[in-house]
Amino acid sequence: MQTAVAGRFEDELRHEDVTVTLPYWDTRPDAHMDNGVNSLIWSSGFLGNANGEVVTGPFASKCLYLCVTDVHYLENNTWVYGGGG
């Protein structure tokens, strides 16, 4: 979502609830990474490990019950940047 659009959207949400905030992730530091798994966003301080069942970070071992699949845990699937695929 573009920053300007996100800002306006957040402002509109705050008309309903002043405590609302939208998370923002500055992707510029990751732009030239060979492997997205190494991004800070996938550290235990943010979203947890990048691949497979999330076992680190604040979302570790959270149970999900999805009707579409048999997955019953939060799972991240990060890809490798620049692979030409």
HELIX and SHEET records of a PDB file:
HELIX    1   1 THR A    3  GLU A   16  1                                  14    
HELIX    2   2 ARG A   28  ASP A   30  5                                   3    
HELIX    3   3 GLY A   36  ASN A   38  5                                   3    
HELIX    4   4 LEU A   40  TRP A   42  5                                   3    
SHEET    1   A 2 ASN A  51  GLU A  53  0                                        
SHEET    2   A 2 GLU A  75  ASN A  77 -1                                        
END                                                                             
